[in-house]
């Protein structure tokens, strides 16, 4: 029997040496907890810039409508939804960046500098985790805890925690549902929130912290408080059947969906389908 087969028989799945190994049998807590971090600078950009509108409709960072939720999974992966040049001003320093939790915290904080254009549309942060319930028969309720900064100026700002849920396995998913675990308007240099969702057996959800950076000016330069975290991960992953989905994380990091050109369609299921193409269905 190969080394890979030995690990699989033990409930540990090594699929990619670059990101880690999974625990699929509920035997222990995660070896590592990865996330994907992206910043879209909106109007605070050198060239291509947008404030609140694309060719379809306005975008509210606090996920006010279904139209916002449809676009957020793609924005979190640095692609936007419609592949237009004018919406592509993701920050090159922080575009689909793979990060790992340190102890019980995923994410961090700092100051973000942009080309000074406007304070009305501050950069938007997207911090994403793919979380799977590996139990074969029992649904599990999971709580997520967030620490973040958020801004309110134009009415399209604020923050939210969005969960994208599939309607099947990787290959079998052809539609997704969207749930806001919490939403915030207004602004604060730092605050916390939490929310819970039930994950069905053998299913993976995409959990996205969406928040606008808090504006802070020094002299004539534009700086923003940048805080985006999942904390208390020891509570989020207290049940060892709940684990990071490393296959979906890897697939999302390398995803290049050049045909998602209609922002009015529910197309996030392609992330699950791509995972099946790369790593097999489950």
Secondary structure, DSSP 4 states (H G I P E B T S, - for coil): --HHHHHHHTTEEEEETTTEEEE-SSSS--S--EEEEEEE-TTSSSSS--SSB-SS-B--TT--SHHHHHHHHHHHTTSTTT--GGG--B-GGGSSEEEE-BTTBEEEEEEEEE--S-SSS--EEEEEEEEEE--SS--EEEEEEEEEEE--SSSS--EEEEEEEESSSTTT---EEEEEEEEE-S-EEEEEEEEEEEE-TTEEEEEEEEEEPEEEEETTEEEEEEEEEEE-HHHHT-STTEEE-HHHHHHHHT---TT---TTS--THHHHHHHHHHH---
